[in-house]
Amino acid sequence: MVSVMNPIRITAAGERIVKPIIALAHCSKLARIIVTGANSAEAVTDLHRLGFARATTTLNCGLPAGQYDVVLLDGRQHSIKAVETTLDWAADFLSPAGVLIVWLDPRQSATARPLRSVLESHGFWIEAGTVHEQGSAVAARRYDKGLISEVA
């Protein structure tokens, strides 16, 4: 008699980090996701493992043309200034209706004034955030400055 064992699925530590970030982005498995940062290749591997087959890194993405639904900016182990420098060029990959996810170290608050100021200066507003043992993250979207000034 042959006994059949259920395979044990070991969840990678990266998946435990990526799952709350994907939930924050509210994206489907069909979303085009671009990841930038020191651990971008690992994050893309975790995203692929979770079924997000259209995830890539900035090394494989071509020229920025607003073609991605989600930009995941991994700012862990970087200063706010470095995050701002990355955002300067990474924002061009994001579609007008896309969501920017900025992920920071646990010791940095993703909703603190420095990051909020950087995002606002680039035309983004924070719509949600999450805190995890591996860091904190915010979801930000572009806002139409003309529409906001009309309302105000």
C-alpha positions as CSV (number, residue, x, y, z in Angstrom):
1,M,0.0,0.0,0.0
2,V,1.3,3.4,-0.9
3,S,0.6,6.2,1.5
4,V,0.1,9.6,0.0
5,M,1.3,12.6,2.0
6,N,0.2,16.1,1.5
7,P,3.1,18.3,0.4
8,I,4.2,20.7,3.1
9,R,4.3,24.2,1.8
10,I,6.9,26.3,3.4
11,T,5.9,30.0,3.2
12,A,8.9,32.1,2.5
13,A,9.6,35.0,4.8
14,G,9.3,37.3,1.8
15,E,5.8,36.1,1.1
16,R,4.8,37.1,4.6
17,I,6.1,40.6,3.8
18,V,4.7,40.9,0.3
19,K,1.2,39.7,1.1
20,P,0.2,42.7,3.2
21,I,1.8,45.1,0.7
22,I,-0.2,43.5,-2.1
23,A,-3.3,43.8,0.0
24,L,-2.5,47.5,0.5
25,A,-2.3,48.0,-3.3
26,H,-5.7,46.2,-3.9
27,C,-4.3,44.7,-7.1
28,S,-5.3,41.6,-9.0
29,K,-3.1,38.8,-10.2
30,L,-3.2,40.4,-13.7
31,A,-1.8,43.7,-12.5
32,R,1.5,44.9,-14.0
33,I,3.8,45.4,-11.0
34,I,7.3,46.9,-11.1
35,V,9.6,46.6,-8.1
36,T,12.6,48.8,-7.3
37,G,15.0,48.6,-4.5
38,A,17.9,46.5,-3.1
39,N,15.7,43.4,-2.7
40,S,13.7,43.8,-5.8
41,A,14.6,40.4,-7.4
42,E,13.6,38.6,-4.2
43,A,10.3,40.5,-4.0
44,V,9.5,39.6,-7.7
45,T,10.3,36.0,-7.0
46,D,7.8,36.1,-4.0
47,L,5.2,37.8,-6.2
48,H,5.6,35.2,-8.9
49,R,5.2,32.5,-6.3
50,L,2.0,34.1,-5.2
51,G,0.6,34.2,-8.7
52,F,1.5,37.7,-9.8
53,A,3.1,36.7,-13.1
54,R,3.3,40.2,-14.5
55,A,5.7,41.5,-11.8
56,T,9.2,42.6,-12.8
57,T,12.1,44.7,-11.6
58,T,13.4,47.9,-13.0
59,L,16.3,45.9,-14.6
60,N,13.8,44.2,-17.0
61,C,11.2,46.8,-17.6
62,G,12.2,48.9,-20.6
63,L,11.6,52.7,-20.8
64,P,9.1,54.4,-18.4
65,A,5.9,55.1,-20.2
66,G,3.2,54.9,-17.5
67,Q,2.7,51.2,-18.2
68,Y,2.5,49.7,-14.7
69,D,-0.5,49.4,-12.3
70,V,1.7,49.2,-9.2
71,V,5.1,50.6,-8.4
72,L,6.6,48.9,-5.3
73,L,9.4,51.1,-4.0
74,D,11.4,49.2,-1.5
75,G,13.0,52.0,0.6
76,R,14.2,49.8,3.4
77,Q,17.8,50.4,4.4
78,H,17.6,53.8,2.6
79,S,17.2,57.4,3.7
80,I,14.2,59.4,2.8
81,K,16.4,61.4,0.4
82,A,17.3,58.1,-1.4
83,V,13.6,57.2,-1.6
84,E,12.9,60.6,-3.1
85,T,15.7,60.2,-5.7
86,T,14.3,56.8,-6.6
87,L,10.7,58.2,-6.8
88,D,11.9,60.9,-9.2
89,W,12.4,58.4,-12.0
90,A,10.2,55.4,-10.8
91,A,7.0,57.5,-10.8
92,D,7.3,57.7,-14.6
93,F,6.6,53.9,-14.8
94,L,3.2,54.3,-13.0
95,S,0.0,54.7,-14.9
96,P,-2.2,57.7,-14.1
97,A,-4.6,55.5,-12.1
98,G,-1.9,53.3,-10.6
99,V,-0.8,53.0,-7.0
100,L,2.6,53.6,-5.5
101,I,3.6,51.5,-2.6
102,V,6.5,52.8,-0.5
103,W,8.0,50.3,1.9
104,L,10.3,51.5,4.8
105,D,12.3,50.0,7.6
106,P,10.5,49.3,10.9
107,R,12.4,52.1,12.5
108,Q,11.1,54.6,10.0
109,S,7.4,55.6,10.0
110,A,5.9,55.4,6.6
111,T,3.3,58.0,7.6
112,A,5.8,60.4,9.1
113,R,6.0,64.0,7.8
114,P,9.3,63.5,5.8
115,L,7.8,60.8,3.5
116,R,4.5,62.6,3.3
117,S,6.2,65.8,2.2
118,V,8.2,63.9,-0.5
119,L,5.1,62.2,-1.8
120,E,3.1,65.4,-1.8
121,S,5.9,67.2,-3.7
122,H,5.7,64.6,-6.4
123,G,1.9,64.9,-6.7
124,F,0.9,61.9,-4.6
125,W,-1.4,61.6,-1.6
126,I,-1.4,58.8,0.9
127,E,-4.6,56.8,0.9
128,A,-3.7,53.9,3.3
129,G,-0.9,52.4,5.3
130,T,0.1,49.2,7.1
131,V,2.7,48.3,9.8
132,H,4.4,44.9,9.8
133,E,7.3,43.5,11.8
134,Q,9.5,43.9,8.7
135,G,8.5,47.5,8.1
136,S,5.8,49.9,7.3
137,A,4.3,50.8,4.0
138,V,1.9,53.3,2.5
139,A,-0.2,53.3,-0.7
140,A,-0.2,56.6,-2.5
141,R,-2.0,57.8,-5.6
142,R,-1.6,60.8,-7.9
143,Y,-3.9,63.6,-7.3
144,D,-5.1,66.2,-9.8
145,K,-3.8,69.6,-8.4
146,G,-6.4,71.5,-10.4
147,L,-9.3,69.5,-9.0
148,I,-8.0,69.9,-5.4
149,S,-7.6,73.7,-5.8
150,E,-11.2,74.0,-7.2
151,V,-12.5,72.1,-4.2
152,A,-10.5,74.2,-1.7
